[in-house]
Amino acid sequence: MELRHLRYFIEVGLEENVTRAAEKLHVSQPALSRQIKDLEEELGFALLERSAKSVALTDAGRVFLDEASEVLERLEQGISAAREAAEGEAGELHVGYAPSLTVRILPPTIRAFQAELPKVKVKLYDMSSEEMLAGLRERKLDFAFMLESKARKAQSLEFRAIREERIRLAVGLSHRWDQKEIVSLGALKKENLIGYSLEEYPEYGDLLRRVFEPARYRPKLSEEHESVSSLIASIEAGLGVSIVSESLGCVAGGRIRLLELDPVPDPLTVGVAWVGRVLDRREESFLSHAESAGLQL
C-alpha cells in the first residue's frame, strides 16, 4: 500500500464519483479505478459499491475513509513540523544562565527571539558556571550566558561578548555608608564581607582576588551564599557588605545600594558561550538578538 492509494481513495470517497475525483487528481478514470481495486485487493474487502453510473462507500469504506484521512492529515503535520525544524523555525533551544549577570540581557533577548521565531521553545536553566560548562560539553545546553574569563579557559568553546558589568559594593539601606557614593578598598578591612559560595562559584573567588589585589590583602568571607536571593536578603538585613556586579541592583529591586569602589576594578565581560559548530538559523538568530540586547543597555 502506498500513500497515493490513500489519496486516491479519499478523493473518490469524498466525491462518490470516480470521474470528478479523476479530474481533481489529474489522472485518467481507468487508472484511478484500477488503483482503488488494487487497494481493495490488498485489504481483502470492498471499499466501494459500484453501479453503472455511480459509486458509494461500503460500511468498511466509511470507516477506512475516516482513518485514512487522519493518517494523511497527521503525515502533513509531520512534514510541516519537520520542514520548520529544517529551516530553523521550530524546535527547542536550551540555555544556561546566571540570574545576577543576565537580568538585563536575557529578557529582551528572549522577547525579540520569540517575536521572530515563535515556534522555537527556549528552555532556561539557572546554573553555576561549572554546571553550564558541563552542560555545554555534554550537549545538554545549546548556549550559556557566562563570564568570558570562564569560557576562555574551556577548550572547544566559542564565545561572543555581549556587555561589560561594572563591579560594585552592595550595602544595606540602613548601613552607615548608605549615603556614600565611593568606598575605598582599605575601608572594607573592618567590614563583614559576604558573598557567593566559593565551592559552588569558584569564579567569585577569582573576582575577589582581582578586586583586592591593589589593596594587597586577601579578604575572608564571613558568610557564603548559594543563591542570589539569599545573598540579597543578608545584605538587606545588614549582616555584611558584598562585592557584586552592577546588575544585582536590578535583581534586588531597590532593597540595597550599590557603591563605587576606589580603585575602580576592571569590569567583567559577560557573553554567550557555545560548543564550536556550524550554527543553524535559530542559533544565529538567538546570538544576534543577544548582541542587540547588550548594545541597547
C-alpha positions in Angstrom: 0.0 0.0 0.0 1.3 3.4 -1.0 0.3 6.9 0.0 -1.1 7.5 -3.4 -3.6 4.7 -2.8 -4.9 6.5 0.3 -5.0 9.9 -1.5 -6.9 8.4 -4.5 -9.4 6.5 -2.3 -10.0 9.6 -0.1 -10.9 11.7 -3.1 -13.2 9.1 -4.6 -14.8 8.6 -1.2 -15.4 12.3 -0.7 -16.8 12.8 -4.2 -18.5 9.4 -4.5 -17.8 9.8 -8.2 -14.8 8.4 -10.0 -15.0 10.9 -12.9 -14.9 14.0 -10.7 -12.2 12.5 -8.5 -10.1 11.7 -11.5 -10.4 15.3 -12.7 -9.3 16.7 -9.3 -6.4 14.3 -9.1 -5.3 14.9 -12.7 -5.3 11.2 -13.5 -7.3 9.1 -16.0 -10.5 7.5 -14.8 -9.4 3.9 -15.7 -6.1 4.4 -13.9 -7.9 5.7 -10.8 -10.4 2.8 -10.8 -7.5 0.3 -11.1 -5.7 1.9 -8.1 -8.8 1.6 -6.0 -9.3 -2.0 -6.9 -5.6 -2.7 -6.1 -6.2 -1.2 -2.7 -9.3 -3.3 -2.1 -7.5 -6.5 -3.1 -4.7 -5.7 -0.7 -7.1 -5.0 2.1 -9.2 -8.0 1.4 -12.6 -6.2 1.5 -14.6 -3.8 -0.7 -14.5 -0.1 0.0 -17.0 0.9 -2.7 -20.3 -0.3 -4.0 -20.3 0.2 -7.8 -23.1 0.8 -10.2 -23.2 1.7 -13.9 -23.2 5.5 -13.1 -22.0 6.0 -9.6 -20.1 4.6 -6.6 -21.0 4.6 -2.9 -18.9 3.8 0.2 -19.5 0.5 1.9 -19.6 0.4 5.7 -16.0 -0.6 5.8 -15.3 2.1 3.2 -16.7 4.8 5.5 -14.6 3.7 8.4 -11.5 3.5 6.3 -12.1 6.9 4.8 -12.1 8.5 8.3 -9.0 6.6 9.3 -7.1 7.3 6.1 -8.0 11.0 6.3 -6.5 11.2 9.8 -3.4 9.4 8.6 -2.8 11.8 5.8 -3.6 14.8 8.0 -1.1 13.6 10.6 1.5 13.0 7.9 1.1 16.5 6.5 1.5 17.9 10.0 4.7 15.9 10.5 6.1 17.1 7.2 5.3 20.7 8.1 6.9 20.4 11.5 10.0 18.7 10.0 10.3 21.4 7.4 10.1 24.1 10.0 12.8 22.4 12.0 15.0 22.0 8.9 14.5 25.7 8.2 15.2 26.7 11.7 11.7 27.8 12.5 10.8 25.2 15.2 12.4 23.0 17.9 14.0 23.9 21.2 17.0 25.9 22.4 18.4 25.0 25.9 20.1 28.0 27.5 22.0 28.2 30.8 22.3 31.5 32.7 23.3 33.2 35.9 20.5 35.4 37.1 22.6 38.3 38.6 24.7 38.6 35.4 21.9 38.3 32.8 18.9 40.1 34.4 19.1 42.9 31.9 20.2 40.9 28.9 18.1 37.8 28.9 14.5 39.2 29.0 14.9 41.4 25.9 16.8 38.6 24.1 14.0 36.1 24.6 11.3 38.6 23.7 13.0 39.6 20.4 13.8 36.0 19.5 10.3 34.7 20.2 8.8 37.5 18.2 10.9 36.3 15.2 10.6 32.6 15.7 7.6 32.0 17.9 7.5 28.2 17.3 11.0 27.7 18.8 10.8 27.0 22.5 13.6 28.4 24.7 14.2 26.4 27.9 16.2 28.3 30.6 18.4 26.7 33.3 19.7 28.7 36.3 23.2 27.3 36.8 26.6 28.0 38.2 29.5 28.5 35.7 30.8 24.9 36.3 27.3 23.5 35.7 27.0 25.5 32.5 30.4 24.3 31.2 29.4 20.7 31.9 26.1 21.3 30.2 27.8 22.6 27.1 30.3 19.8 27.0 27.6 17.2 27.3 25.5 18.9 24.7 22.7 19.4 27.2 22.9 23.1 26.6 23.0 25.0 23.3 24.2 28.2 24.8 25.3 29.6 28.2 25.4 33.2 29.4 28.6 33.4 31.4 31.8 35.3 32.1 34.4 35.5 29.3 37.2 34.6 31.8 35.5 31.3 32.5 34.6 30.4 28.9 38.0 31.2 27.5 39.6 28.6 29.8 37.5 25.8 28.3 38.6 24.1 25.1 36.3 23.8 22.1 34.1 26.7 23.2 33.2 29.7 21.2 32.4 33.0 23.0 30.6 36.1 21.9 30.9 39.1 24.2 27.6 40.9 25.0 28.3 43.6 27.6 30.6 44.7 30.4 29.5 44.5 34.0 31.0 47.0 36.4 31.9 45.8 39.9 30.2 47.5 42.9 30.0 47.3 46.7 26.5 46.3 47.8 25.3 47.6 51.2 22.0 47.6 53.1 19.8 50.7 53.2 20.5 51.0 56.9 24.3 50.7 56.6 26.3 53.7 57.7 27.6 54.0 54.2 24.1 54.2 52.6 24.6 57.9 51.7 28.2 57.5 50.3 29.0 57.2 46.6 32.5 55.8 46.8 34.2 53.5 49.3 37.9 52.6 49.3 39.1 49.0 49.4 41.0 49.7 52.6 37.8 50.6 54.4 36.5 47.1 53.8 39.0 45.5 56.2 36.8 46.3 59.2 33.6 45.1 57.4 31.9 41.7 57.4 32.3 40.7 53.8 29.8 38.2 52.5 29.4 36.7 49.0 28.7 33.6 47.0 29.8 30.1 47.9 33.4 29.7 46.8 32.9 26.0 46.4 29.8 26.4 44.2 31.0 29.5 42.4 34.9 29.4 42.2 34.9 32.3 39.8 33.7 34.5 42.7 36.9 33.8 44.5 38.8 34.8 41.4 36.9 38.1 41.3 37.7 38.8 45.0 41.4 38.2 44.5 41.4 40.5 41.4 39.4 43.3 43.1 41.5 43.3 46.3 44.9 42.9 44.7 45.6 46.7 44.7 44.9 46.7 48.5 47.4 43.9 48.9 45.3 41.7 51.1 43.0 38.7 50.7 39.6 39.1 52.3 37.8 36.3 54.1 34.1 35.8 53.7 32.0 35.8 56.9 29.1 34.2 55.0 28.8 32.3 51.8 25.6 32.0 49.9 24.5 29.5 47.2 21.8 31.8 45.7 21.5 35.4 44.7 18.2 35.8 46.7 19.8 34.7 50.0 22.8 37.0 49.4 20.5 40.0 48.8 18.5 39.1 51.9 21.7 39.1 54.1 22.9 42.4 52.6 19.5 43.9 53.2 19.4 42.7 56.8 22.8 44.3 57.5 24.7 41.1 58.0 27.5 42.3 55.8 28.5 44.0 52.6 29.4 42.3 49.3 31.4 42.7 46.1 28.9 42.2 43.3 28.2 43.0 39.6 26.1 46.1 39.0 23.2 44.0 37.6 22.5 42.8 41.1 20.8 46.1 41.7 18.1 45.1 39.1 17.5 41.8 40.9 17.3 43.4 44.3 14.8 46.0 43.2 15.8 48.9 45.5 16.4 46.7 48.6 20.2 47.5 48.6 22.5 50.3 47.5 25.4 49.8 45.1 28.5 52.0 45.7 31.6 52.6 43.6 34.9 51.2 44.7 38.3 53.0 44.8 40.3 52.0 43.0 37.8 51.0 40.3 38.1 47.3 39.4 38.2 46.2 35.8 34.7 45.3 34.6 33.5 41.7 33.9 32.8 40.7 30.3 29.6 38.8 30.0 28.6 37.0 26.9 27.3 33.8 25.3 29.3 30.6 25.1 28.7 27.5 22.9 30.4 24.4 21.6 32.1 25.3 18.3 30.0 24.1 15.4 28.1 25.5 12.3 25.1 27.3 13.8 21.6 26.9 12.3 19.2 29.7 11.7 17.7 29.5 15.1 21.0 29.7 16.8 22.3 32.6 14.7 19.1 34.5 15.4 19.4 33.9 19.2 23.0 35.2 19.2 22.1 38.2 17.1 19.3 39.2 19.5 21.5 38.7 22.5 24.1 41.1 21.0 21.4 43.6 20.2 20.1 43.4 23.8 23.6 44.2 25.1 24.0 47.2 22.8 20.8 48.7 23.9 21.8 48.8 27.6 
